[in-house]
Amino acid sequence: MQKFRFKLQRLLDFRKIREEQAEAEFAKATRVFLHEKELLHQLETKLADSFARLKLEQEKPSSLLTLKLFQDYIDTTREGIKLQTGKVAAAADRRQQCLRKLEEAARKRKGVESLKEKKLQQYHEEALREEQAFLDELSGQRFIRNT
């Protein structure tokens, strides 16, 4: 019997490559998402620190210009937080898209792999049938020779 050869092996290889690409895209999107989230956390920390420093500054006599500078910095930081929140949301959406692509690629690959497993099982069953037929033929010939 011939060696097992899966006719759709190239398709399976292609699907594996697509899945690996989707996995790499998902990993990259996850890194971007985590980076953007970290930047947002840093801005929120800066805002909290600014409020704490402003409170300390208000407890002692300070110029109106200093208080105005603090307020401007806080306003700028708040605006940065709004922008960064949008970036985090966009990165989360991109990550979800990549996850869906990865799931789809994995599903397609598994479908072809399932077909390959079925074909391999059929191949083994056919090989066993051929072997059994050969052994039956040998037994029959031996029986005829011995009688």
N, C-alpha and C positions, 0 to 999 in steps of 0.2 A: 504494500500500500504506500502511496505517496505521502510525503511529509505534509503536516497540516499547514495550509496557507490561507490566511484570512484575506478575502478579496477586498475588503474595505479597510485594510491596514493604513493606507495613506490618509483616509478620512479620519481614522482614529488618531493618527499622529498629528494631523492638522488640528483636531479638536483639543488635543492635549496642549499644543502650542498656544491655541487661543485661550485656554483656561489659564495657562501660566502667565500670559500677557495680562489677562483680566486680574489675576492675583497680584501682579506687580502694580497695576494701576490702582487697585484697592489699597495696597500697602502705601503707595505714594499719597493717595488721597487721605488716608488715615494720618500719615505724618503731617501733612499740611493742616488737617483739622486740629490735631493736637497742638501744633505750633501756634495756630491762630487763637486757640483757646487759651494757651499759655500767655500770649500777648494780652488778651482781654483780662486775664487774671492780674497781670502786672499793672495794667492801667487801673483796675479797680483797687489794687493795693496802693498805688500812687494817690488815688483820690482819697482813700481813707487816711493816708498819711498827711495829705494836704489839709484835710479837715482838722486833724489832730494838731498840726502845726499852727493852723489859723486860730484855733481855740487858745493855744498857748500864747500866741501873738496878741490876741484880744485881751488877755488877762494883764498884760503889762502895757505901759504907755507906748504907743507906736504911732507912726505917722499914717495919715490917710492914704498916702501913696503906697505904702507897704501893704496895707489892707486891700487896696485896689489891685495890686499886683497878685496877691493871693487869690482874690476873686476871679481875676482874668485867667490865672493858671487853672483854677478849679473848673471854670467854664470850658476852657480848652480841653481839659482832661475828660470832662463829661461828653463833649462832642466826639473826642477820640473813642470813647467807650461806645457811643452810638454807632460810629463807623465800624469799629471792630466787632461789635455784635452782629452787624450785617455780614461782615466777612466770615464770622464763625458760622452763621446760618447758611451762607453760600457753600462753605467748605463741608458742612454737615450734609447738605443736599447732594453735593458732588460725591461724597463718600457713599451715600445711600445708592446713588446711580451706579457707582462702581461695584457695590455689593450685589446689586441686582444683576449686573452683567456677569459677575463672577458666578453667581448661582445659576444663571442661564447656561453659561459655558460648561459648568460642572454637570448640569443636567443633560446637556447634549452629549458630552463625553461619556457619561455613565450609560446613556442609551446605546451608544455604539459598542461600548465595552460589554454590555449585557448581551447584545447580538453576537459578539465575538465568543463569549462564554457559551452561548447556546450552540453556535457552530462547532466549537471545540468539543462540546459534549456529544454532539451528533457524530463528529469524526471518531471519537473514542468508541462510541457504540457500534459504528460501522466497522471499525478495526476489530472489535471483539467478535462481531458476527462473521467477518471474513476468516478470522483465526479459528473460530468454532467450526465453520464450514470446512476449512482445510483439515482440521483434526478429525472431523467426521469422515471425510474422504479417506484419510490415511487409515482410520480404523476399519472402514469398509473394505479397503484393499487388503489389509492384513487379514481380515476375517476370511475373505475370498481365497487368499493364498493358503491359509491354514486348513481349509476344508477340501 
